[in-house]
Amino acid sequence: MPAARIESLAREGQGVAHVEGKVVFIEGALPGEAVEYASYRRKPAFEQARTVRVLRPSAARVEPRCPHFGVCGGCSLQHADMAMQVAAKQRVLEDALRHIGRVRPETILPAVHGPAWGYRHRARLSARYVPKKGGALVGFRERHSTYVADMRSCAVLAPPAGALIAPLRALVNSLAIAERLPQIELAVGSRATVLVFRNLVPLAGEDEAKLAAFAEAHGVQVWLQPKGPDSARPLHPAAPAALDYALPEFGVRIGFLPTDFTQVNHTVNEVMVRRALALLDPHPGERIGDLFCGLGNFTLPIAASGAAVAGYEGNEGLVRRARANAAANGIAATFATANLFEARACARLPVFEKLLVDPPREGAVEVVKALPDAGAPRRIVYVSCDPATLARDAGILANLKGYRLAAAGIVNMFPHTSHVESMALFER
């Protein structure tokens, strides 16, 4: 069995070693450790492997809490303490900025932290009827596989969702449409929990009765989604309580539908919004744009400061609900639909004194390219869910648009995973 000394962590959370001139990415290994490993993929320049035995453990190694860790693909870093997880993510961010964007932040922001367990308020669980496994499986997919992990609970899902895996398996196993129910989406709000069952065929009355009984027994709402996300409708109760989450520091509540995009970690989201507004520093009367605004997660707190804020979003449904959220909170803000991945739409945006940008993984390249040479925002807060696209856009801002990267740091939105969220401040 080959052995290696681990030098660092790769972006996906694997240990990195060099053996006989070849890079080996080893799952389950931490920097400073000596491990024996078994390769499962060999290429001329690298290998991918799994840890078989830890010969010399790192001081940062901890016992994974979840019994499914290593099989379930939901988490990749439960064997590392939180300090190492945060440090590894900070390194991924800084490496991306340096190597892709050719920029370095003047200041490293302290990492935004939150609870390590029971934090995930949104998830999309796979469901599959597998007779050889004794019936229905419900959970995340196995690592490097399309198979559904054989799970009974989940320690990162917010209560009560984490304890519903085993009951959901029993429920799906009892349904006549068990083989035509591929997905269960869950959304946990501050006052309600919703389970959205993706049903590929209509339900018979007996199945509907079982779903309603499950909702009653576990204090959740059950919705059905026969087609796309917009087709989701409540089954039980017929007139459910609304989903929302709070931003108490700003006196704001954000309502949402269970299939809407929201940040998965409500506690970290509160801190992230506070950090973003501190960096943006909005003042009454300032003209501020919030691009990729979604439901108004940043827009409404900015508007509460008295700034004249306009939110832009490509999804018309989210724009409608953002307007409704502004009205429900008694906040003046304007919202408009715009395809921010299209150069012409970005060129038509009005002039803003400051800008907040919170794009999906694709980043905001058309937005930053469209910034005018004269009259551009003097301050931009960029919230990112992908270090590579942030780094690309940071390079454009710094090297072509005259901005300096004043600060950057990570937001640990997804503990125990290798997913890196971050925030950056650009000034000119």
N, C-alpha and C positions, 0 to 999 in steps of 0.2 A: 504494500500500500504506500503510494508516494506521500511525502510530507512537505510542508511549506511554512514559511514565516510570513505572516500577514502584515503588509506595509500600510494599507489605508483602506477606506471604504469607497466603493464605486457609487455612482449615482443611484443605482437600483438597490443599494444596501448590501451588496456582496463584498466579502473581503478580497483585496487585490494582492496577488503575490506574483513574483517572477521566478519561474522554474526553467532552467536550461534555456534562457533567452526568450521564453514565451510567457505572455501574460496569462495568469489563471485567475478567473473570477470564481470565488468559492462562497457559496451560500452558507450562512450560519457561522461564519468566522469573523472575528473582530481584530482591529489593528493591535499589533504587539503579540498576538497569539501564535503558537505553533500548532498546526493541525495536520492530521491525516485526512486525505480527501479522495473522492472517487469522481472521475470525470464522466459527464453524460453527453458532452458535445465537444468535438475536437475540430479546430480549424487551423490552417497554417500559422496564423499569427496569435491565436488565443485559444483558451479552453474554458469551458464552463463546468463547474463541479459542485459537489455537495460535501459538507463536512461529515466525516465518518467518526472521528474521535478528536477531542481537544487535548493536546499534549501539554500545553502550557496556557492556562486561561488568562484572559485580561482581567484587570481589577474592575473593569466596567461591565463584565458579564453578570447577568442576573438570570434567575429562573423564570422562564416565560409563564405568565399567569394562565394563559388559555391552553387547555389540553389539546386543542386542534392546531396549535401553532406548528408550522413546518409542513403541514398538509394543506390547510386552508390558505388561499392566496390573498386574503384580506390584509394580513400584516406580514412584514418582513423583518422587523427589528425588535421584537419583544425580548430578545436575548441580550439587548444592550440597555444600559441605564439611560435615563433621560438626558443627562449631561452629554453623553457620547452621541446620542441621536441628534441633539441640537447642534453640537459642534460639527457633525458630519454634514448636516444640511447647510450650515453656514459656509462650509468649505465648498460645497457644490455651487452655491450662489456666487461666491467670490471667484471660483475658477471659471464659471461661465462668463461673468462680466469681464474677466481679464482675457480669456482666450477667444471668446466670440465677439464681444463688444470692444475690446481693447481699451477698457476704462477701469478705473478703480474708484470706489467711493471715498470721499474725504473723511467720512465718519461712518463707523459700523454701529448700526442701531442695536440696542439690546433686543434679544429674541422675545417675541410675544409668546407667552406661555398660557396654559390652561390645564384642565384636568386630563390625566393620562388614561382614565378608564371611564366608560359610560358616557362618552362625549359625543358620539355620532348620532345626530338627529335625522339624518337622511341615509337611506341605503336602498339598493336595488338587489333583492335576493333572487337567486335562481331557484326554480322548482322543477324537479324531474322525477317521473315515476320510473323506478328501476326495480323490477321484480327480483333480480338477483341480490339486491341489497335489502330485500324485505319490504319494498314499497316506495313511498315518496321520500325524497331528499329535499330539504330546504336549506339554503345557506349561500355562502360565497363559493365561487369556483375554486377548484384545487389549483395550486401553483403550477404554472406551465401546462395547463390542461383545460379542456372544456367540460370536464366532469364536475359535478357538484360535490363539494366536500361533505363528508358524513358528519354533520355537526349536531350538537344538542343544545348549545348555548353560544352566546357571543359576548365577550367582556368589554368590547368597545362600543356596542350599541347602547344608546341612551335608554334608561328605564322608561316603560316596561318592555321595550322591544327586545332587549338582550335575552330575556327569559322566555320569549315566545317561540323560539326555534323548534323545540320539541313539540309543543302543542300545535304549531302550524303543520308539522310533519303529519301528526295524527289526523288533523283536519283534512289536509289535501288527500291523504290516503283513503279517507272515507267518501270522497266526492266522486260522482259518476264521471265528471270531466277531468279526473286527476291527470290523465295523459295529455290533456289539451290546455294545461294551465302552466305556462313556462316561467312566470315571473310574479313576484310579489314586491311591490314598491312600498316602503314605509316612510312616513313623515311624522316626526314627533314635534308638536308645537308646545307652547308653554301651558296650554290648557286642554289639549286634545292630542290623541294619537290615531293616525289613519293608516290602514293597510289597503293598498290598491291591488286587486287581483286582476292580472291580465288574462282574460278568458277568451280563447280563440273561437269558442262556440257558445251559443246561448246556454244559460243554466236552466235546468229543470227546477220545479218548485221545491223538491226535496233538498237539492243542493243549496238553494237560496235560504231555506229554513236553517240548514246547518251553519251557513255563514253568519246568519243573524244571531243564532244561539252563541256562536263563538264570540261575536262582538259584545253581546251582553255579558258573557262569562268573564271576559278579560278587560272590560271597560274600554274598548277601542271602537273606532268607526271602521266599517268595511265598505269599500267602494269597488266598483267593477269598471274595467277598461277594455271594451271589446275591440277597439281599433287603436288609433293614435292617442297621444297624451290628452288631447282636447276632448276625447270621448269619455273620459273618466267621470263617473256619476256615483253618488252615494246609494248604497243598498240599504244599510242599516246603521244608525237610525235614518229615517227618510229625511228629516230636517236636522242635520248634524250641527254641532257647535263649530264655529269658524276656527281655522288654524291661524295662529299668529306667533310672533316672538317679540320680545321687548328689548328696547335700547333705553333702559331707565335713566341713564345719565342725561339723555336728551329729551326725555318725556315722550318717547315715540314707541308705537306698536306697529309692526309690519305684518299685514295679513297676507296669506298666500294660499294657493291651492296645492294639494298633495303632490302634483306632478310638476309644479314650478321649480325652477332652480333657486335654492337658498344655500347659504353657507351651512356646512354640516355640523359645525362646532359652535353652538350659540355663545358659550362663554368666551371663547377666543374671538368670535366675531365682535362682541362688545368691546373688547380691548383693542382689536384691530381698527374699529371705527373711531375710537378715542384717539389712537395713535395717528390715523390718517388726518383727522381734523386738527390735531396739534401741529402736524407738519404743514397742512394747507393754510392754517391760520386765517379762516374766513372772517371778514368784517362786514358790518351792515352796509348795504348798497353795492358791494363788489359784485361784478359780473363773473359768475363761476359756472363752468360746464362740468357735468358728470356724464362721462361717456361709458357705454355699456352699463347703464344704470340699473337694469333689472327692475326690481320692485320698489326701488328707492332706498336701498340699504344705507347708502352714503348721502343721497340727495336730500332726504328729509332732515337728517341732523345738520347738514350744511345750511339748509334753508332756515332751520330753527335759530341759526346765529344771526339772521337778518339779511344774509346775502341774497342777491337776485340770482337764483340757481335754475339752470335748465338741464334736464336729464334727457339723454338720447339712448335709444335701445332698438335693436332690430326686430324683436318679437312684439307684435302688436298686442297680444294678450297681456304680456308683462307691462306694457305701457298703460293699458287700461287699468290694470290693478295698481300700478304706481300712482295714477291719478286718484283712484279711489282711496289709497292709503293717505295721500296728501289731504284729501277732503276729510277723511275720518279723524285725522290728527289736527285738523284746523290749521294746516301749514300751507303757505303760498309757495308753490313751485310749479314750473311748467315742464311738460314731458312731450316728446315727439318721437315718432318712429323714423329711424334712419339706418341704412345698411352701412355700418362703419368699417366694413371690409372692402368697400367700393371707393375708389379714389375720388370720383365726381361727388359723391355724397359727402365725403370728408371736406372737400374743397368748398362746399356750400355752408359749412358750419359758421355761425357768427363768431365775432371776435370776443374772446374771454380774457379777463385779467389773470385768472387762475384756472387750473384744469385738474380734475381727478379722472383717472383712467383705470378701469377694472375689467380688462378683456378676458375672454376665455383663453384656452391654451394656445390658440393661433397668434395671440399677441395683438398689437395695435399698429402694425407697420404702416398702413395707409393713413392712419391718423397722424402719426409723427411726421411722415413724409409731406403731408398737406399743410403742416404748420407754416404760416407766412414768415418771411424774413423780417418784416416790420409789423409790429403790433401783435406779436405772438405772446401767449401767456408767460408771465414772468416767473411763475412757479407751477410745477406739475408734480402731483403725487400719483405714482404708478403702482397699482396693486396687481401682483402677478401670481399666476398659478403654474408658471413654467419658466424656470431660470433661463433656458436657451432663448426663448422669444423675448423675454425681458432684456437679455444681454444684447440681442440683435437690435432691438429698438433703442436701447441705451447708446449703442454705438452711433446710430443715426442722430440722436439728439445731441450727443457730445461732439461728434466729429463733423457733422454737417449743419446742425441747427444752432450751434453756439451755446448750448447748455452745459453746465457742469453738474456732475453727479455728486450732489452735496451729501447724501446719506443713503444707506441701504441696509437692510437686515431681514431676517427670516421671520415668518409667522408660522408657528408650529400648529397648523390647523388639523393635521392628521398624525397624532402620535402613533408610534410603532410601525409606521409605514415610511417608505422612502420619498413620499410625495413632498415637494418643497414649494411652499407659498412664501411670498416675500413682498416687501414694500420698498420703494425707492423715491427719493426726492430729487428733482431736477430744478435748477434755478438759472436765470440769466439776467 
